Amino acid sequence: MEAVEHTQESSLNVSAVMNELKQDNRKMEGVMKKIQDISLKSNILALNSGIEAARAGEAGRAFSVVAKEIKKFAEESLKASKESESIIKNIQNKANEIIALRTVDIAFDTIDKIDRNLFERNCDVQAWATFDAIKDCLIDPTVKSKKIAQLFMKNIHEIYEVYFDLFVVDMSGEIIAAAQNQNQVGRNMSEREWFQKTIQTNDVHVTDMYYSSVAEGYTMGYSSPVRNDAGEIIGVFTTRFNWEFIYDIIERVKIDEKSKLYVINSEGYVIASKDRSEILKTKLTHLKAVQNVLSGRETRSYTLENNQIYAYCLTEGYNAYKGKGWSVIVVESIL
């Protein structure tokens, strides 16, 4: 518990430092503008003083010397101002680079947490497909065996809490048992891609994130072959993950209130964001950062576009879970 709290506090401190860097950048720009204004005004004052000294003739000779000194001071001040501006600009660029690299770390950390969560869902479906209650209702689909399977899945559903539903599907594609929505029992899934792919590949199939009218929410389907003792496929065990639990990760990301964070799919559509109205509606392929990550040119980096940092990181998957080609984009202003 202490380690978790320390990590969260550390993230918050880094976020605060990033905001301070941006504020200092703005202050430095303001200071340099004032110095340049003073230098230019001094130069104009020197010019006017020289003109007035010339008009005054012999009486203005002493004043002319002062005017020349003011002009010399103004020129040296402007030169120093330009040199300082170059140095400060370099400091600003370095500060922006630090902010950008940290923002890339945030993007990586976010997609890594999502991958680890989804890896567990990948493990769940494979493990549950091996339980006797699931296999028995497919080998001998009696009222009793189906009821035992239904009770087993209902228990899993209540314990894990992260699923909309769990289903057992026979080789004909018919749902023969469900954890929650019993009205789905009897429906045929033989035309669904997830069912066909699971049977064809004899391996776990994971859908992209989509909206389910049955679950009335955004979900992902995890499907695993169910095999008998001889290793033959006798059906499919499939789960529907509740996408809301991904927001537990999104909401914990420590970024500025004005900053943005997106999870995008392999087509560039937003599938998670703090602004939920954008889900599966907003496409970000117009951004160079998204073009880079989707093309595979760079899987973990950043771009500077319109005075904003666009940090991005492509999924690396986690262990046996290879990921779905998703990326996290974090947008941080440098103004």
C-alpha positions in Angstrom: 0.0 0.0 0.0 2.8 2.4 0.9 4.5 1.6 -2.5 1.3 2.4 -4.4 0.8 5.7 -2.5 4.5 6.6 -3.1 4.1 6.0 -6.9 1.0 8.1 -7.1 2.6 10.9 -5.1 5.7 10.7 -7.3 3.5 11.0 -10.4 1.7 14.0 -9.0 5.0 15.7 -8.2 6.3 15.1 -11.7 3.1 16.5 -13.1 3.5 19.6 -10.9 7.1 20.1 -12.0 6.0 19.8 -15.7 3.4 22.6 -15.1 6.0 24.8 -13.4 8.4 24.3 -16.3 5.7 25.5 -18.7 4.9 28.5 -16.5 8.6 29.4 -16.3 8.8 29.1 -20.1 6.0 31.7 -20.4 7.6 34.0 -17.8 11.0 33.8 -19.5 9.5 34.8 -22.8 7.8 37.8 -21.1 11.0 38.9 -19.5 13.0 38.7 -22.8 10.3 40.7 -24.5 10.6 43.4 -21.8 14.4 43.6 -22.2 14.1 43.9 -25.9 11.5 46.6 -25.6 13.8 48.6 -23.2 16.7 48.2 -25.6 14.7 49.4 -28.5 13.3 52.4 -26.6 16.8 53.3 -25.4 18.0 53.2 -29.0 15.2 55.5 -30.1 15.9 57.8 -27.1 19.6 58.0 -28.2 18.6 58.8 -31.8 16.3 61.6 -30.7 18.9 62.9 -28.2 21.5 63.0 -31.0 19.1 65.0 -33.3 18.4 67.5 -30.5 22.1 67.8 -29.7 22.9 68.6 -33.3 20.2 71.2 -33.4 21.6 72.9 -30.3 25.0 73.2 -31.9 27.9 74.1 -29.6 25.6 74.2 -26.6 24.5 70.6 -27.2 27.9 69.1 -27.6 28.0 67.7 -24.1 24.5 66.4 -24.5 25.7 64.7 -27.8 28.3 62.8 -25.8 25.6 61.5 -23.5 23.4 60.6 -26.5 26.3 58.5 -28.0 26.8 56.7 -24.7 23.1 56.0 -24.5 23.2 54.7 -28.1 26.2 52.5 -27.3 24.5 51.2 -24.2 21.3 50.4 -26.2 23.3 48.6 -28.8 25.2 46.5 -26.3 22.0 45.9 -24.4 20.2 44.7 -27.5 23.2 42.4 -28.4 23.2 40.9 -24.9 19.5 40.6 -25.1 19.7 38.6 -28.4 22.5 36.4 -26.9 20.4 35.8 -23.8 17.4 35.1 -25.9 19.3 32.4 -27.8 20.5 30.8 -24.5 17.0 31.0 -22.9 15.5 29.6 -26.1 17.9 26.6 -25.8 16.9 26.2 -22.2 13.2 26.3 -23.2 13.8 23.7 -25.9 15.5 21.4 -23.3 12.7 22.0 -20.9 10.2 21.1 -23.6 12.2 18.0 -24.4 12.1 17.0 -20.7 8.3 17.5 -20.7 8.0 15.5 -23.9 10.1 12.6 -22.6 8.1 12.5 -19.4 4.9 12.6 -21.4 6.1 9.6 -23.5 6.7 7.8 -20.2 3.1 8.5 -19.2 1.9 7.1 -22.5 4.0 4.0 -22.1 3.0 3.5 -18.5 -0.7 3.8 -19.4 -0.7 1.3 -22.3 1.4 -1.1 -20.2 -1.2 -1.0 -17.4 -4.0 -1.7 -19.9 -2.0 -4.5 -21.5 -1.4 -6.1 -18.1 -5.1 -5.9 -17.3 -6.2 -7.4 -20.6 -3.5 -10.1 -20.2 -5.3 -11.3 -17.1 -8.6 -11.4 -19.0 -6.7 -13.5 -21.6 -5.6 -15.9 -18.9 -9.1 -16.0 -17.3 -10.9 -17.4 -20.4 -8.3 -20.0 -21.0 -8.3 -21.2 -17.4 -12.1 -21.4 -17.1 -12.4 -23.3 -20.4 -10.6 -26.2 -18.7 -13.0 -26.6 -15.7 -15.1 -29.8 -15.5 -18.4 -27.9 -15.2 -17.8 -26.2 -18.6 -16.5 -29.4 -20.3 -19.3 -31.6 -18.9 -22.1 -29.5 -20.2 -20.7 -29.8 -23.7 -19.9 -33.5 -23.6 -23.2 -34.4 -22.0 -25.6 -31.4 -22.4 -28.3 -32.3 -20.0 -30.5 -29.9 -18.0 -28.5 -30.8 -14.9 -25.0 -30.3 -16.5 -26.1 -27.0 -18.0 -27.4 -25.8 -14.6 -24.1 -26.7 -12.9 -22.2 -24.8 -15.6 -24.5 -21.8 -15.2 -24.1 -21.8 -11.4 -20.3 -22.1 -11.8 -20.2 -19.1 -14.2 -22.5 -17.1 -12.1 -20.1 -17.6 -9.2 -17.2 -16.4 -11.3 -19.2 -13.4 -12.5 -19.9 -12.3 -8.9 -16.3 -12.8 -7.7 -14.5 -11.1 -10.6 -17.0 -8.2 -11.2 -15.2 -7.1 -14.4 -17.4 -9.0 -16.9 -20.8 -8.3 -18.4 -21.3 -12.0 -19.0 -19.9 -15.5 -19.7 -21.2 -18.0 -22.2 -20.7 -21.6 -23.2 -21.3 -22.3 -26.9 -21.4 -25.7 -28.5 -19.9 -26.7 -31.9 -23.1 -25.7 -33.8 -22.7 -22.2 -32.4 -25.6 -22.4 -30.0 -25.3 -20.7 -26.6 -26.1 -23.5 -24.1 -25.3 -21.7 -20.8 -24.9 -18.1 -19.6 -23.8 -16.5 -16.3 -26.2 -13.5 -16.5 -28.4 -13.0 -19.5 -30.4 -16.2 -19.7 -32.4 -14.8 -22.6 -29.3 -15.3 -24.7 -29.4 -19.1 -24.2 -30.5 -20.8 -27.4 -29.1 -18.0 -29.7 -26.9 -19.2 -32.5 -23.4 -17.6 -32.8 -22.1 -19.7 -35.7 -21.9 -16.7 -38.1 -19.9 -14.5 -35.6 -16.3 -14.0 -36.4 -15.1 -14.6 -32.8 -16.7 -18.1 -32.9 -15.3 -19.0 -36.3 -11.8 -17.8 -35.5 -11.7 -19.6 -32.2 -12.7 -22.9 -33.9 -10.4 -22.4 -37.0 -7.3 -21.4 -35.1 -7.9 -23.7 -32.1 -6.7 -20.8 -30.0 -7.8 -17.8 -28.0 -9.5 -15.1 -30.0 -9.8 -11.5 -28.7 -12.1 -9.0 -30.4 -11.4 -5.3 -30.6 -13.3 -3.0 -28.3 -16.9 -2.5 -29.5 -20.4 -1.5 -28.3 -22.6 -4.4 -27.3 -26.3 -3.9 -27.6 -26.8 -7.0 -25.4 -24.5 -5.8 -22.6 -25.6 -2.2 -23.3 -22.0 -1.1 -22.9 -18.5 -1.1 -24.5 -16.9 -4.5 -24.3 -14.2 -6.9 -25.5 -14.9 -10.6 -26.2 -12.4 -13.2 -25.1 -13.1 -16.7 -26.5 -11.2 -19.9 -25.9 -11.7 -23.4 -27.3 -13.0 -26.0 -24.9 -11.3 -29.4 -25.3 -12.1 -32.9 -24.1 -9.5 -35.2 -22.6 -8.3 -36.2 -26.0 -7.6 -32.6 -26.9 -10.5 -32.3 -29.4 -12.5 -29.1 -29.6 -16.0 -29.6 -28.2 -17.1 -26.0 -27.9 -16.2 -22.4 -27.1 -16.1 -20.6 -23.7 -16.4 -16.8 -24.2 -16.4 -13.8 -21.9 -17.5 -10.2 -22.3 -15.2 -7.8 -20.5 -16.7 -4.6 -19.1 -14.7 -1.7 -20.7 -15.6 0.6 -17.8 -12.9 -1.0 -15.7 -10.2 0.4 -18.1 -11.3 3.8 -16.9 -9.9 2.9 -13.5 -6.5 3.1 -15.2 -7.3 6.2 -17.3 -8.7 8.2 -14.3 -5.6 7.6 -12.3 -3.2 9.0 -14.8 -1.7 12.2 -13.4 -1.8 14.9 -16.1 -2.7 18.6 -16.2 -6.4 19.4 -16.4 -5.9 20.9 -19.8 -3.9 17.9 -21.1 -5.6 15.1 -23.0 -5.1 11.4 -23.1 -6.5 9.0 -25.7 -6.4 5.3 -26.2 -6.8 4.6 -30.0 -7.3 1.4 -31.9 -5.3 0.2 -34.9 -7.5 2.4 -37.2 -6.9 5.5 -35.2 -10.4 5.7 -33.5 -10.5 6.8 -29.9 -11.6 3.9 -27.7 -10.9 5.5 -24.3 -10.6 9.1 -23.2 -11.4 11.3 -20.3 -14.0 12.8 -22.7 -16.2 9.8 -23.2 -18.3 11.4 -26.0 -15.4 10.8 -28.3 -15.4 7.0 -28.0 -15.5 5.2 -31.4 -16.5 8.6 -33.0 -13.3 10.6 -33.1 -10.5 9.6 -35.4 -7.0 11.1 -34.9 -5.3 10.0 -38.1 -4.8 13.7 -39.0 -2.1 13.9 -36.4 1.5 13.2 -37.4 2.0 11.4 -34.1 -0.8 9.0 -34.9 0.5 8.5 -38.4 3.9 7.7 -37.0 2.7 5.1 -34.5 0.1 3.5 -36.8 2.6 3.2 -39.7 5.1 1.5 -37.4 7.8 4.1 -38.2 8.1 4.9 -34.5 6.4 3.0 -31.7 7.4 5.2 -28.8 8.2 8.9 -29.3 6.6 12.3 -29.6 5.9 15.1 -32.1 5.6 18.9 -31.7 2.4 20.1 -33.5 0.7 23.5 -33.1 2.6 24.3 -29.8 1.6 21.0 -28.3 3.5 17.8 -27.5 1.9 14.6 -28.8 3.5 11.7 -27.0 2.6 8.2 -28.2 3.3 4.6 -27.4 2.2 1.5 -29.3 1.1 -1.6 -27.3 3.8 -4.1 -26.7 1.3 -6.7 -25.3 2.2 -8.6 -22.2 3.5 -12.2 -22.1 1.1 -14.4 -24.1 -1.3 -11.4 -24.8 0.0 -9.8 -28.0 -2.2 -6.7 -27.9 -4.6 -5.4 -30.5 -2.3 -2.8 -32.1 -3.6 0.0 -29.9 -1.7 3.1 -28.8 -1.9 5.8 -26.1 -1.6 9.4 -27.2 -0.9 12.1 -24.5 -1.3 15.7 -25.5 0.5 18.3 -23.5 0.6 22.1 -24.2 4.0 23.8 -24.2 2.5 27.3 -24.0 
